């Protein structure tokens, strides 16, 4: 493709060299650059692509896009390489990727789901409902990427980098996908990963304290405004009006807005809600009739996720009967997931890794558990430190017994993270202990439980690894639970 065509729609560019050359590909990792590629220099948190421009040229790049001109002052610029200067290479990379792959998001219906919690469950629900109507659906999100039932592999992040995202979109077009539903993280919106995407629908699930750190968002306003960007990019937005930021999203959105909720007047209202140990059921207006809907995922949050999915399904013409039938069959990996075991103990894996999600799941299970609620949890390293004492306090207040342990410490010391959690839990009268090794912590919880108790392994959910010092070690809690129980006498 001609470089000039790849750059189409990117404003305020300055070029030195021929922009009508042919390029074979685009890369933002200098190690992947091949002959006749364009290399885009991105300033990251840990590395700056501008420092690898020379390496990219040595690997065959014939076009270089950059934003920091000072970085090339000491480099001898080859005459046969075109240099393009822009003010924001992240944005330019996203638009260039859209152009290079033929703007694939214009060739299917694109549904974006954003919010602090519920993105994964909601996207799986939407996919299930559309497929039940006979549509071919792609999914991009935290757990895995899919075309129909075919996995495209596990995800490295909630929303892929723009170049990878457009490559996946192009594959979905090739496979004749009609709808794509994707989790859109605040980081993806802030860092321009979805720039140039043609969103038909946006969904706002909720908003709460999360992702505030040096490598994520500077404060809650930055976090919120990042999420709000989705509703400047889509045609219609479905908003949880019960969330305290829902009314602001509705007010500031640049698109048509419809609302859903439980407590406030809205376009899609859930009534007569029943929450049990196996799920929820509620009444909601589907078409011209009030219908009772059942979902086998417990907790009030499950009602909100269902309402969001129903809103999207109705918008795209899914029939009420199909909606009811399909919702009853939904299972989400790592979300309120009960682990079968030969001792018939109640062991649940849940991705709860924020104060709000931990509180939601603990409150949900507390209402129906006959015995004790025993929770095993920790906090991730290199992330918002402010949530650590909050999660400790929540566990101490609600759970009957807490085991504080390690959870993806990354480059931090697990003991340091646990001490910060202990600041909160020690304020309560809750019983707890500290076991740094997560496998040992899980074993202790299982061995102390009886059949009336519920053990919650919170924080990792679908993740099959434990990240320590930038290495992801195998750690699938389903397998670990099975091994522990099989070795019990």
Secondary structure, 3 states (H helix, E strand, C coil): CEHHHHCCCCCCCEEECCCCCECCEEECCHHHCCCCEEEECCECCCCEHHHHHHHHHHCCCCEEEECCHHHHCCCCCCCCCEEEECCCHHHHHHHHHHHHCCCHHHHCEEEEEECCCCHHHHHHHHHHHHHHCCCCEEEECCCEEEECCEEEEECCCCCCCHHHHHHHHHHHHHCCCCEEEEECCHHHHHCCCCCCCCEEEEEECCCCCCCECCCCECCHHHHHHHHHHHHHCEEEEEEECCCCCHHHHHHHCCCEEEEEECCCCCCEECEEEEECCCCEEEEEEECCEEEEEEECCCCHHHHHHHHHHHHHHHHCCCCHHHHHHHHHCCCCCCCCEECCCCCCCEEEEECCCCHHHHHHHHHHHHCCCCCCEEEEECCCCCCCCCHHHHHHHHHHHHCCEEEECCCCCECCCHHHHHHHHHHHHCCCCCEEEECCCHHHHHHHHHHHCCCCCEEEEECCCCCCEEEECCEEEECCHHHHHHHHHHCCC
